[in-house]
Amino acid sequence: AYTETPPYGRGKVARYYVAEAPEGEPRLPVSPELGRPEHDEFRWVTYDEARALLNDRVRAVLDWAHALTGC
């Protein structure tokens, strides 16, 4: 399953998927296109903590994933 954001910035639309990782720590590898990691941070937070951290556009994605999974 996936959801998309409304267009933002220069018309970019971001698509988000729900997946479950089997185990292990997340990795933030170097993007070959950028020559650097696309993201520089991750952290484990509760649903409520995540809602407080996100802007409205990405908060809608979190709410969608929460409704879909109950997590």
Secondary structure, 3 states (H helix, E strand, C coil): CEEECCCECCCECCEEECCCCCCCCCCCCEECCCCEECCCCCCCCCHHHHHHHCCHHHHHHHHHHHHHHCC
